[in-house]
Amino acid sequence: MMVRTAQIRGVIRLKVAITIVLAVVLLLILGQSAAIASGVGGLIAIFGSVLYAVIAYGSIGGVKFAPAAEIMRRHFAAEMAKLCMTLLAFAALFVLYRQADWLWVFVGYLAAASAYWFGLLIQFDGKK
């Protein structure tokens, strides 16, 4: 399996950019509470992607070759770890930060998670 480092890093950078832009826009329009909440939601999505990349590829975008069975096993393990981390992060947030503006937490998460789909349309060339 050959993995393009630039594509993986590009998607993660796009998630970071979307999270920052959304938080700044919400800060200007709705205030600090909504901005922090969306930022936390975005961070959950970003950490999930980083965890997935590390488990599935051995690093954030490392180039590897492997048999098909190994590729499937690693991607399944990465997806399960990402799902568990996401659920635990939301559960911890519900318990530890009850005053969070939950609508904006989920909007921030979904906005950052959408970067994956935009990443399918964008060819990151690795020049940055």
Z-matrix of the N, CA and C atoms (Angstrom, degrees):
N
C 1 1.448
C 2 1.522 1 108.25
N 3 1.291 2 116.11 1 128.27
C 4 1.450 3 119.72 2 176.53
C 5 1.522 4 108.66 3 -108.96
N 6 1.296 5 116.48 4 129.66
C 7 1.447 6 122.45 5 -177.19
C 8 1.514 7 108.86 6 -115.84
N 9 1.323 8 115.54 7 133.01
C 10 1.459 9 119.36 8 178.02
C 11 1.520 10 109.68 9 -85.76
N 12 1.300 11 116.30 10 113.30
C 13 1.455 12 122.93 11 -178.99
C 14 1.521 13 111.18 12 -57.12
N 15 1.304 14 117.32 13 -44.82
C 16 1.463 15 121.12 14 -176.71
C 17 1.520 16 111.54 15 -61.06
N 18 1.314 17 118.29 16 -37.39
C 19 1.462 18 121.27 17 -178.51
C 20 1.527 19 110.85 18 -67.18
N 21 1.311 20 117.88 19 -44.57
C 22 1.462 21 121.40 20 -178.97
C 23 1.526 22 110.02 21 -66.66
N 24 1.305 23 116.51 22 -48.69
C 25 1.467 24 119.72 23 179.05
C 26 1.518 25 111.18 24 -64.06
N 27 1.325 26 116.70 25 -36.14
C 28 1.466 27 120.53 26 178.66
C 29 1.511 28 112.27 27 -62.41
N 30 1.320 29 117.21 28 -42.24
C 31 1.463 30 120.53 29 179.18
C 32 1.524 31 110.04 30 -65.56
N 33 1.316 32 117.44 31 -42.30
C 34 1.469 33 120.16 32 179.38
C 35 1.533 34 110.05 33 -65.28
N 36 1.315 35 117.46 34 -41.32
C 37 1.472 36 120.20 35 176.90
C 38 1.524 37 110.93 36 -63.93
N 39 1.320 38 116.99 37 -38.23
C 40 1.462 39 121.07 38 177.79
C 41 1.530 40 110.26 39 -63.58
N 42 1.329 41 117.84 40 -39.18
C 43 1.469 42 121.06 41 175.77
C 44 1.519 43 110.85 42 -61.75
N 45 1.323 44 116.36 43 -43.06
C 46 1.468 45 120.27 44 178.43
C 47 1.529 46 109.95 45 -62.62
N 48 1.322 47 117.29 46 -45.29
C 49 1.467 48 121.10 47 -178.80
C 50 1.529 49 111.25 48 -62.93
N 51 1.325 50 117.29 49 -44.94
C 52 1.465 51 120.37 50 179.17
C 53 1.521 52 110.34 51 -61.83
N 54 1.331 53 116.76 52 -42.26
C 55 1.462 54 120.87 53 179.47
C 56 1.527 55 110.87 54 -61.51
N 57 1.319 56 117.28 55 -45.28
C 58 1.469 57 121.26 56 -178.96
C 59 1.525 58 111.05 57 -65.72
N 60 1.326 59 116.36 58 -46.17
C 61 1.471 60 119.78 59 -178.60
C 62 1.528 61 110.24 60 -62.41
N 63 1.316 62 117.59 61 -45.47
C 64 1.466 63 120.59 62 179.30
C 65 1.528 64 110.90 63 -61.53
N 66 1.326 65 117.32 64 -43.76
C 67 1.466 66 120.41 65 -179.68
C 68 1.531 67 111.23 66 -63.68
N 69 1.313 68 117.85 67 -41.06
C 70 1.468 69 120.74 68 179.45
C 71 1.530 70 110.32 69 -66.61
N 72 1.316 71 117.27 70 -43.66
C 73 1.468 72 120.58 71 178.68
C 74 1.522 73 110.51 72 -61.55
N 75 1.329 74 116.53 73 -44.95
C 76 1.464 75 119.47 74 179.11
C 77 1.525 76 111.69 75 -66.46
N 78 1.324 77 117.17 76 -35.14
C 79 1.467 78 120.35 77 176.47
C 80 1.528 79 110.36 78 -60.37
N 81 1.320 80 116.20 79 -43.92
C 82 1.466 81 120.47 80 -178.78
C 83 1.517 82 112.74 81 -71.41
N 84 1.338 83 117.09 82 -32.90
C 85 1.465 84 120.38 83 -175.03
C 86 1.529 85 112.55 84 -93.64
N 87 1.330 86 117.01 85 -48.60
C 88 1.463 87 120.68 86 -171.73
C 89 1.514 88 114.93 87 -111.31
N 90 1.319 89 117.72 88 -15.93
C 91 1.449 90 119.87 89 177.29
C 92 1.514 91 113.74 90 109.41
N 93 1.330 92 113.63 91 -177.64
C 94 1.455 93 122.28 92 -171.42
C 95 1.526 94 113.54 93 -65.28
N 96 1.312 95 118.03 94 -39.56
C 97 1.463 96 121.00 95 -176.17
C 98 1.528 97 111.84 96 -61.22
N 99 1.320 98 116.78 97 -47.86
C 100 1.467 99 120.87 98 179.71
C 101 1.528 100 111.04 99 -66.13
N 102 1.340 101 116.42 100 -38.51
C 103 1.466 102 120.47 101 -179.65
C 104 1.524 103 111.23 102 -64.55
N 105 1.328 104 116.91 103 -45.69
C 106 1.470 105 120.32 104 179.37
C 107 1.524 106 109.94 105 -64.17
N 108 1.321 107 116.75 106 -43.00
C 109 1.463 108 120.50 107 -178.90
C 110 1.529 109 111.16 108 -61.36
N 111 1.326 110 117.32 109 -44.77
C 112 1.465 111 119.23 110 179.71
C 113 1.522 112 111.01 111 -68.05
N 114 1.321 113 116.84 112 -35.41
C 115 1.465 114 120.43 113 176.96
C 116 1.513 115 112.02 114 -63.38
N 117 1.323 116 116.78 115 -41.42
C 118 1.463 117 120.59 116 177.96
C 119 1.530 118 110.39 117 -64.95
N 120 1.328 119 117.08 118 -42.52
C 121 1.468 120 120.05 119 176.70
C 122 1.519 121 111.81 120 -60.88
N 123 1.329 122 116.28 121 -41.74
C 124 1.457 123 120.37 122 177.62
C 125 1.517 124 112.36 123 -64.80
N 126 1.328 125 116.55 124 -38.98
C 127 1.468 126 120.38 125 178.65
C 128 1.531 127 111.42 126 -63.23
N 129 1.310 128 116.95 127 -36.53
C 130 1.467 129 119.60 128 177.49
C 131 1.530 130 109.81 129 -61.49
N 132 1.328 131 116.80 130 -43.49
C 133 1.467 132 120.45 131 178.66
C 134 1.527 133 111.26 132 -66.28
N 135 1.327 134 117.46 133 -39.70
C 136 1.468 135 121.45 134 -179.42
C 137 1.524 136 110.56 135 -65.53
N 138 1.330 137 116.97 136 -47.76
C 139 1.466 138 120.23 137 179.68
C 140 1.521 139 111.17 138 -61.90
N 141 1.331 140 117.65 139 -35.97
C 142 1.459 141 120.95 140 176.76
C 143 1.526 142 111.62 141 -62.64
N 144 1.309 143 116.51 142 -41.16
C 145 1.466 144 120.40 143 178.95
C 146 1.520 145 112.45 144 -67.75
N 147 1.317 146 116.23 145 -40.28
C 148 1.466 147 120.00 146 178.40
C 149 1.532 148 109.24 147 -64.45
N 150 1.320 149 117.37 148 -45.00
C 151 1.458 150 121.23 149 178.03
C 152 1.524 151 110.84 150 -59.51
N 153 1.332 152 117.04 151 -44.15
C 154 1.463 153 121.39 152 178.40
C 155 1.528 154 110.73 153 -59.27
N 156 1.324 155 116.95 154 -47.28
C 157 1.467 156 120.99 155 -178.18
C 158 1.522 157 111.60 156 -62.32
N 159 1.323 158 116.68 157 -41.39
C 160 1.463 159 120.26 158 -178.83
C 161 1.526 160 110.78 159 -65.61
N 162 1.321 161 117.38 160 -42.45
C 163 1.467 162 120.38 161 -178.55
C 164 1.528 163 111.27 162 -74.24
N 165 1.315 164 117.19 163 -46.02
C 166 1.467 165 120.43 164 -174.99
C 167 1.521 166 113.24 165 -72.26
N 168 1.329 167 116.67 166 -35.85
C 169 1.455 168 119.82 167 -173.49
C 170 1.517 169 114.24 168 -115.51
N 171 1.297 170 117.89 169 -3.58
C 172 1.460 171 120.58 170 179.46
C 173 1.510 172 113.28 171 86.43
N 174 1.315 173 117.62 172 -14.52
C 175 1.464 174 123.60 173 175.88
C 176 1.509 175 106.36 174 -166.02
N 177 1.310 176 116.73 175 -177.36
C 178 1.465 177 118.70 176 177.35
C 179 1.520 178 107.68 177 -81.21
N 180 1.308 179 114.37 178 86.51
C 181 1.446 180 119.68 179 175.64
C 182 1.508 181 115.77 180 89.80
N 183 1.309 182 118.15 181 20.32
C 184 1.459 183 119.83 182 177.85
C 185 1.520 184 111.48 183 -63.69
N 186 1.297 185 117.40 184 145.54
C 187 1.460 186 121.38 185 179.82
C 188 1.522 187 108.70 186 -88.14
N 189 1.329 188 116.47 187 122.34
C 190 1.463 189 121.54 188 -176.72
C 191 1.528 190 109.48 189 -138.62
N 192 1.305 191 115.12 190 154.97
C 193 1.458 192 122.36 191 171.55
C 194 1.519 193 106.45 192 -121.55
N 195 1.348 194 116.90 193 138.38
C 196 1.462 195 119.98 194 -178.62
C 197 1.521 196 109.27 195 -157.39
N 198 1.336 197 117.06 196 157.65
C 199 1.468 198 120.30 197 174.99
C 200 1.533 199 110.27 198 -65.65
N 201 1.321 200 115.81 199 158.25
C 202 1.467 201 121.39 200 -176.49
C 203 1.527 202 112.61 201 -58.08
N 204 1.320 203 117.94 202 -41.26
C 205 1.469 204 120.53 203 -179.85
C 206 1.531 205 111.31 204 -61.96
N 207 1.317 206 116.92 205 -39.86
C 208 1.463 207 121.18 206 178.39
C 209 1.523 208 110.82 207 -67.25
N 210 1.314 209 116.75 208 -39.59
C 211 1.465 210 120.72 209 178.20
C 212 1.524 211 109.92 210 -60.91
N 213 1.331 212 116.97 211 -47.51
C 214 1.468 213 121.07 212 179.69
C 215 1.519 214 111.05 213 -62.28
N 216 1.319 215 117.66 214 -43.18
C 217 1.458 216 121.06 215 -179.58
C 218 1.522 217 110.81 216 -61.51
N 219 1.318 218 116.86 217 -44.85
C 220 1.468 219 120.72 218 -178.29
C 221 1.529 220 111.95 219 -66.92
N 222 1.325 221 116.65 220 -39.96
C 223 1.467 222 119.29 221 178.78
C 224 1.526 223 111.31 222 -68.76
N 225 1.309 224 117.30 223 -38.69
C 226 1.461 225 120.14 224 176.71
C 227 1.529 226 109.75 225 -63.41
N 228 1.316 227 117.55 226 -47.00
C 229 1.466 228 121.14 227 178.85
C 230 1.528 229 110.64 228 -61.48
N 231 1.320 230 116.82 229 -40.61
C 232 1.466 231 120.73 230 179.75
C 233 1.521 232 110.88 231 -64.83
N 234 1.317 233 117.04 232 -42.46
C 235 1.466 234 120.06 233 -179.91
C 236 1.518 235 111.51 234 -66.82
N 237 1.321 236 117.28 235 -39.42
C 238 1.471 237 120.16 236 178.32
C 239 1.529 238 111.18 237 -66.89
N 240 1.321 239 117.31 238 -40.79
C 241 1.468 240 120.90 239 177.98
C 242 1.532 241 110.26 240 -64.76
N 243 1.327 242 116.33 241 -42.02
C 244 1.466 243 120.52 242 178.77
C 245 1.528 244 110.61 243 -63.27
N 246 1.320 245 117.39 244 -43.82
C 247 1.459 246 121.63 245 179.20
C 248 1.531 247 110.90 246 -62.19
N 249 1.335 248 116.85 247 -46.82
C 250 1.470 249 120.88 248 179.53
C 251 1.520 250 111.31 249 -63.39
N 252 1.326 251 117.43 250 -42.95
C 253 1.459 252 120.86 251 178.87
C 254 1.525 253 110.47 252 -63.03
N 255 1.318 254 117.44 253 -41.74
C 256 1.460 255 121.37 254 179.68
C 257 1.524 256 110.92 255 -63.66
N 258 1.324 257 116.62 256 -46.86
C 259 1.467 258 120.15 257 179.16
C 260 1.524 259 111.54 258 -62.90
N 261 1.323 260 117.00 259 -42.88
C 262 1.468 261 120.46 260 178.16
C 263 1.531 262 111.54 261 -65.06
N 264 1.310 263 117.10 262 -38.73
C 265 1.466 264 120.25 263 179.42
C 266 1.522 265 110.85 264 -65.72
N 267 1.335 266 117.49 265 -43.83
C 268 1.463 267 119.64 266 177.29
C 269 1.525 268 111.18 267 -65.90
N 270 1.327 269 117.87 268 -40.00
C 271 1.463 270 120.79 269 177.99
C 272 1.526 271 110.70 270 -62.59
N 273 1.331 272 116.98 271 -44.55
C 274 1.462 273 120.39 272 178.52
C 275 1.524 274 110.54 273 -62.83
N 276 1.312 275 116.38 274 -39.26
C 277 1.459 276 120.48 275 178.71
C 278 1.524 277 110.57 276 -64.29
N 279 1.323 278 117.22 277 -43.39
C 280 1.466 279 120.92 278 178.05
C 281 1.529 280 110.87 279 -59.57
N 282 1.319 281 117.77 280 -38.73
C 283 1.458 282 121.94 281 -176.98
C 284 1.534 283 111.91 282 -80.35
N 285 1.333 284 117.19 283 -44.33
C 286 1.458 285 120.95 284 -171.76
C 287 1.528 286 115.28 285 -89.74
N 288 1.311 287 117.51 286 -22.01
C 289 1.465 288 120.49 287 -174.97
C 290 1.521 289 109.45 288 -133.29
N 291 1.320 290 115.04 289 63.07
C 292 1.469 291 121.66 290 -175.17
C 293 1.529 292 113.43 291 -61.22
N 294 1.310 293 118.14 292 -27.00
C 295 1.458 294 120.74 293 -177.37
C 296 1.531 295 112.76 294 -82.38
N 297 1.313 296 117.16 295 4.55
C 298 1.472 297 120.47 296 179.59
C 299 1.531 298 110.47 297 -61.97
N 300 1.293 299 115.83 298 147.19
C 301 1.464 300 122.25 299 175.70
C 302 1.535 301 106.97 300 -83.95
N 303 1.329 302 116.19 301 94.19
C 304 1.464 303 122.25 302 -167.69
C 305 1.515 304 114.03 303 -61.32
N 306 1.320 305 117.10 304 -33.98
C 307 1.465 306 118.98 305 177.23
C 308 1.525 307 110.01 306 -56.65
N 309 1.334 308 116.62 307 -45.09
C 310 1.463 309 120.45 308 -176.29
C 311 1.523 310 112.35 309 -76.65
N 312 1.325 311 117.81 310 -25.51
C 313 1.471 312 119.98 311 172.60
C 314 1.524 313 109.07 312 -62.14
N 315 1.329 314 116.47 313 -48.12
C 316 1.463 315 120.19 314 -178.52
C 317 1.528 316 111.97 315 -70.94
N 318 1.330 317 117.65 316 -35.31
C 319 1.465 318 120.23 317 176.07
C 320 1.531 319 109.95 318 -63.81
N 321 1.329 320 116.96 319 -43.15
C 322 1.464 321 120.89 320 178.03
C 323 1.522 322 111.83 321 -62.47
N 324 1.339 323 115.82 322 -41.96
C 325 1.468 324 119.90 323 178.06
C 326 1.529 325 110.77 324 -63.14
N 327 1.322 326 116.40 325 -49.05
C 328 1.472 327 120.01 326 -177.99
C 329 1.523 328 111.94 327 -66.09
N 330 1.325 329 117.48 328 -37.04
C 331 1.470 330 120.06 329 178.40
C 332 1.522 331 110.34 330 -63.67
N 333 1.332 332 116.86 331 -45.42
C 334 1.471 333 119.81 332 179.37
C 335 1.521 334 110.45 333 -67.33
N 336 1.321 335 117.42 334 -40.13
C 337 1.463 336 120.40 335 179.67
C 338 1.525 337 111.67 336 -64.61
N 339 1.329 338 117.41 337 -27.80
C 340 1.472 339 120.49 338 179.21
C 341 1.526 340 112.09 339 -66.15
N 342 1.317 341 117.73 340 -17.31
C 343 1.467 342 121.02 341 179.95
C 344 1.523 343 111.06 342 -59.80
N 345 1.317 344 117.29 343 -31.03
C 346 1.465 345 120.03 344 177.51
C 347 1.525 346 110.59 345 -58.07
N 348 1.325 347 116.50 346 -44.74
C 349 1.463 348 120.36 347 -177.72
C 350 1.519 349 110.89 348 -70.48
N 351 1.331 350 117.59 349 -37.18
C 352 1.462 351 119.99 350 174.21
C 353 1.528 352 110.15 351 -66.04
N 354 1.320 353 116.12 352 -35.12
C 355 1.459 354 121.26 353 179.18
C 356 1.521 355 112.86 354 -62.93
N 357 1.324 356 116.96 355 -27.45
C 358 1.471 357 119.94 356 175.83
C 359 1.525 358 111.57 357 -68.98
N 360 1.328 359 116.04 358 -25.52
C 361 1.466 360 120.57 359 -179.37
C 362 1.518 361 113.29 360 -90.83
N 363 1.326 362 116.79 361 -18.06
C 364 1.460 363 122.08 362 -175.21
C 365 1.540 364 108.87 363 -105.09
N 366 1.311 365 116.76 364 135.11
C 367 1.461 366 121.30 365 174.22
C 368 1.521 367 108.29 366 -99.96
N 369 1.331 368 115.99 367 103.45
C 370 1.452 369 120.88 368 177.64
C 371 1.527 370 107.81 369 -79.34
N 372 1.321 371 116.57 370 127.93
C 373 1.465 372 119.24 371 -174.63
C 374 1.530 373 113.59 372 -99.39
N 375 1.299 374 118.56 373 -5.98
C 376 1.462 375 120.79 374 175.63
C 377 1.503 376 114.37 375 81.28
N 378 1.318 377 119.17 376 15.40
C 379 1.462 378 120.72 377 -178.04
C 380 1.520 379 112.63 378 -80.87
N 381 1.343 380 117.61 379 -8.46
C 382 1.477 381 120.81 380 178.10
C 383 1.482 382 110.26 381 -118.40
